[in-house]
Amino acid sequence: MPELPEAETIARGLDAVLPGRVIASVTVLRDDVVKGPPGAFAAALPGRQFRDVGRRGKNVVFTFDDESRLVINLGMTGRILSGPGPDPARLTTHPAVHFHLADGGCMTYDDIRRFGLLTFIPGAAWRDWSRRLGPEPLARSFTARLLRRTLSRCRAPVRSLLLDQRKIAGVGNIYAVEALWFARIHPATPANEIGQEAAARLHRSVRKVLRRAIRAGGTTLRNYRNAEGDVGRFGRALHAYGRADEPCVRCRTPIERIVFGGRSAFFCPRCQAAPP
């Protein structure tokens, strides 16, 4: 599932080509990826001009000139592709929504499994929508002290807390597992049992892993592509995620896999001691 680095990479790619352009019409091919009546969604967007493209959590956020927004959550296999012609068909395989632009170009939301969601948000409703998510882990306001306070209020396994978008926005399973490996914290450790020093290590690790992944253009395990259709390169730099039975690059102990909360977690049993 695309996480913060993938959404950030896509947003940066689209922000280089969309600002100033105007939506002429919208064609909804798959009703289930649009929030609300498809007809109302398609009618709300024509005539709006893109101001910028950014990100909130795992969501790509298109801001228009009137402060309204189009929010796209990519689900598991969503892709956003922009082409100079009326249809970027060369890159799309399962188009769900076409955004036809006034200059003749087209942006397409493509989704094999259709778990993604496109939402139009009027300007006045944006703040309330954004408040449903936790702080951005790469923001200056996300400090080690803030993370420590968040951890201290939760008894759930720390990996589960990192995945809770109400606590921290944008971190998913891949980067939670990697950050915990760097911080030498077992994924099942109760969050409120993590001390100040370990919380500071985790804070540094989360930010380091996310920044490295953004520089690499995200992680492609199967379907993820950026706005230009290219794969992410961070997969080759993974230290724990998906490496069960392979040697830990720190101590050579085989990486182990456990499942809790319905998700796999990977860890080094030597570097990341299990909680009592």
Disulfide bonds with the S-S distance in Angstrom:
none
